[in-house]
Amino acid sequence: MILMDGGPDGYQLIGPISKKSKKKDMDKEITAEWARKTADTVLSKKVEAELVECEENIKQAVSENKMTTTIYSFYGHIKTVQELESRGFKIKQYDDQRDGSSLTISW
């Protein structure tokens, strides 16, 4: 392959482009099993963090004698919603282009 330069006189030949390759060795430890386990771990941490945020909002609402709480700018993962529903909470999620996302928890 030849490298060309577009100077005032148009394109000029400068010289060949080197085909030196900086090839990296593949990491043999990266397998489908590793990817699944890593993704599951990341998801578990995400769901756990979402549950903590929901629990904090529930405690705050209860201390204010409310029967519902809404968390704005929050769209919970399906596993978070399922866990809250298994605890007896009613969940409604909203994702509106104008107002953004929110999660309402009632009991």
Residue frames as qw, qx, qy, qz and C-alpha x, y, z in Angstrom:
[[0.000, 0.892, 0.453, 0.000, 0.00, 0.00, 0.00],
 [0.430, 0.276, 0.012, 0.859, 1.28, 3.47, -0.86],
 [0.180, -0.703, -0.431, 0.537, 0.74, 6.51, 1.37],
 [0.313, 0.555, 0.346, 0.689, -0.27, 9.67, -0.47],
 [0.214, -0.471, -0.326, 0.791, -0.18, 13.31, 0.64],
 [0.245, 0.786, 0.500, 0.268, -2.64, 15.93, -0.59],
 [0.370, -0.423, -0.038, 0.826, -0.40, 19.00, -0.79],
 [0.240, 0.668, 0.015, -0.704, -0.78, 22.14, -2.92],
 [0.234, 0.399, -0.690, -0.557, 0.17, 20.17, -6.04],
 [0.844, -0.013, -0.300, -0.444, -2.41, 17.47, -5.37],
 [0.907, -0.353, 0.222, -0.062, -1.67, 13.99, -4.13],
 [0.333, 0.701, -0.630, 0.033, 1.94, 12.89, -4.11],
 [0.920, -0.088, -0.376, 0.074, 3.45, 9.50, -3.40],
 [0.321, -0.818, 0.413, -0.239, 5.34, 9.51, -0.12],
 [0.146, 0.408, -0.898, 0.074, 6.25, 5.86, 0.24],
 [0.595, -0.198, -0.752, -0.206, 4.95, 2.47, 1.25],
 [0.596, -0.562, 0.210, -0.534, 3.02, 1.97, 4.49],
 [0.070, 0.345, -0.911, 0.217, 4.66, -0.52, 6.78],
 [0.742, -0.224, -0.469, -0.422, 2.66, -3.66, 7.39],
 [0.214, 0.176, -0.798, 0.535, 4.04, -4.13, 10.89],
 [0.603, -0.497, -0.449, -0.433, 1.29, -5.54, 13.00],
 [0.103, -0.371, 0.655, -0.650, 1.04, -5.08, 16.73],
 [0.702, -0.225, -0.575, -0.355, -0.90, -8.25, 17.24],
 [0.393, -0.462, 0.565, -0.560, -1.91, -8.95, 20.83],
 [0.217, 0.015, -0.976, 0.020, -2.11, -12.45, 22.14],
 [0.593, -0.438, -0.382, -0.557, -5.62, -13.60, 22.99],
 [0.312, -0.383, 0.652, -0.574, -6.38, -14.04, 26.66],
 [0.419, -0.014, -0.888, -0.187, -7.08, -17.77, 26.98],
 [0.025, -0.207, -0.789, 0.578, -8.93, -17.22, 30.28],
 [0.424, 0.260, 0.079, -0.864, -11.76, -15.37, 28.56],
 [0.016, -0.144, -0.959, -0.245, -14.34, -18.04, 27.86],
 [0.403, -0.444, -0.467, -0.650, -18.12, -18.09, 27.53],
 [0.634, -0.495, -0.570, 0.168, -18.35, -19.50, 31.05],
 [0.403, -0.214, -0.246, 0.855, -16.17, -16.67, 32.40],
 [0.083, -0.225, -0.250, -0.938, -18.29, -14.09, 30.54],
 [0.527, -0.514, -0.566, -0.371, -21.54, -15.54, 31.96],
 [0.610, -0.454, -0.488, 0.428, -20.20, -15.62, 35.53],
 [0.287, -0.087, -0.085, 0.950, -18.84, -12.09, 35.27],
 [0.240, -0.339, -0.372, -0.830, -22.09, -10.75, 33.80],
 [0.595, -0.535, -0.588, -0.119, -24.12, -12.51, 36.53],
 [0.528, -0.343, -0.382, 0.676, -21.88, -11.00, 39.21],
 [0.085, 0.067, 0.091, 0.990, -22.24, -7.51, 37.75],
 [0.412, -0.431, -0.503, -0.626, -26.02, -7.94, 37.48],
 [0.606, -0.489, -0.596, 0.196, -26.27, -9.20, 41.06],
 [0.370, -0.243, -0.249, 0.861, -24.39, -6.14, 42.32],
 [0.116, -0.207, -0.287, -0.928, -26.63, -3.84, 40.24],
 [0.533, -0.492, -0.583, -0.366, -29.82, -5.45, 41.57],
 [0.576, -0.420, -0.514, 0.478, -28.47, -5.34, 45.13],
 [0.207, -0.089, -0.081, 0.971, -27.69, -1.63, 44.80],
 [0.306, -0.328, -0.420, -0.789, -31.16, -0.96, 43.36],
 [0.593, -0.501, -0.628, -0.049, -32.79, -2.86, 46.23],
 [0.447, -0.308, -0.386, 0.746, -30.81, -0.84, 48.78],
 [0.019, -0.073, -0.125, -0.989, -31.98, 2.40, 47.14],
 [0.476, -0.409, -0.557, -0.544, -35.59, 1.17, 47.12],
 [0.599, -0.443, -0.610, 0.270, -35.40, 0.09, 50.78],
 [0.288, -0.169, -0.242, 0.911, -34.02, 3.50, 51.80],
 [0.231, -0.189, -0.284, -0.911, -36.87, 5.24, 49.99],
 [0.578, -0.435, -0.646, -0.246, -39.44, 2.90, 51.59],
 [0.513, -0.364, -0.528, 0.571, -38.04, 3.59, 55.08],
 [0.092, -0.040, -0.043, 0.994, -38.17, 7.34, 54.43],
 [0.395, -0.298, -0.461, -0.737, -41.76, 7.17, 53.20],
 [0.602, -0.439, -0.665, 0.048, -42.82, 5.04, 56.19],
 [0.386, -0.273, -0.402, 0.784, -41.22, 7.56, 58.58],
 [0.133, 0.030, -0.096, -0.986, -43.39, 10.22, 56.88],
 [0.455, 0.280, 0.700, -0.474, -46.51, 8.05, 57.33],
 [0.501, 0.443, -0.358, -0.652, -46.90, 7.48, 53.58],
 [0.825, 0.071, 0.540, -0.150, -48.14, 4.34, 51.84],
 [0.782, 0.544, 0.195, 0.233, -46.20, 4.89, 48.62],
 [0.323, -0.713, 0.292, 0.550, -42.90, 6.24, 47.38],
 [0.724, 0.677, 0.107, 0.081, -41.64, 7.25, 43.97],
 [0.567, -0.469, 0.350, 0.580, -38.01, 7.17, 42.94],
 [0.493, 0.840, 0.021, -0.224, -37.34, 9.52, 40.04],
 [0.338, 0.737, -0.574, -0.112, -34.67, 8.99, 37.37],
 [0.353, -0.296, 0.875, -0.148, -34.82, 5.30, 38.21],
 [0.819, 0.190, -0.285, -0.461, -35.82, 2.34, 36.08],
 [0.578, -0.441, 0.665, -0.170, -35.34, -0.91, 37.99],
 [0.219, 0.271, -0.893, -0.283, -34.09, -4.14, 36.51],
 [0.732, -0.185, -0.438, -0.487, -36.75, -6.87, 36.18],
 [0.637, -0.101, -0.697, 0.313, -35.02, -8.86, 38.95],
 [0.050, 0.054, -0.430, 0.900, -35.31, -5.86, 41.28],
 [0.547, -0.127, -0.132, -0.817, -39.00, -5.54, 40.48],
 [0.757, -0.118, -0.616, -0.184, -39.57, -9.28, 40.98],
 [0.437, -0.034, -0.684, 0.583, -37.83, -9.21, 44.37],
 [0.178, -0.050, 0.289, -0.939, -39.92, -6.26, 45.57],
 [0.676, -0.104, -0.316, -0.657, -43.12, -7.91, 44.33],
 [0.679, -0.077, -0.724, 0.091, -42.17, -11.15, 46.12],
 [0.223, -0.063, -0.595, 0.769, -42.02, -9.07, 49.32],
 [0.018, 0.654, 0.726, -0.212, -45.61, -7.90, 48.75],
 [0.014, -0.537, 0.024, 0.843, -44.97, -4.46, 47.25],
 [0.574, 0.688, 0.443, 0.033, -46.89, -3.19, 44.24],
 [0.392, -0.391, 0.342, 0.759, -44.57, -1.77, 41.59],
 [0.526, 0.792, 0.310, 0.007, -45.26, 0.57, 38.69],
 [0.498, -0.294, 0.306, 0.756, -42.51, 1.73, 36.38],
 [0.393, 0.874, 0.226, -0.173, -42.77, 4.68, 34.07],
 [0.522, -0.202, 0.388, 0.732, -40.48, 5.68, 31.24],
 [0.315, 0.871, 0.365, -0.097, -41.66, 8.88, 29.65],
 [0.611, 0.408, 0.119, 0.668, -39.67, 10.82, 27.09],
 [0.033, -0.793, -0.032, -0.607, -40.63, 14.16, 28.63],
 [0.579, -0.729, 0.151, -0.333, -40.62, 13.30, 32.33],
 [0.143, 0.536, -0.813, 0.175, -37.98, 10.57, 32.35],
 [0.643, -0.124, -0.753, -0.064, -38.15, 7.29, 34.19],
 [0.345, -0.437, 0.480, -0.678, -39.48, 6.59, 37.65],
 [0.457, -0.123, -0.881, 0.020, -40.46, 3.69, 39.87],
 [0.486, -0.432, 0.162, -0.742, -43.42, 3.85, 42.25],
 [0.363, -0.030, -0.905, 0.220, -43.59, 1.42, 45.15],
 [0.529, -0.399, 0.065, -0.746, -46.75, 1.04, 47.20],
 [0.250, 0.026, -0.931, 0.267, -47.77, -1.20, 50.10]]
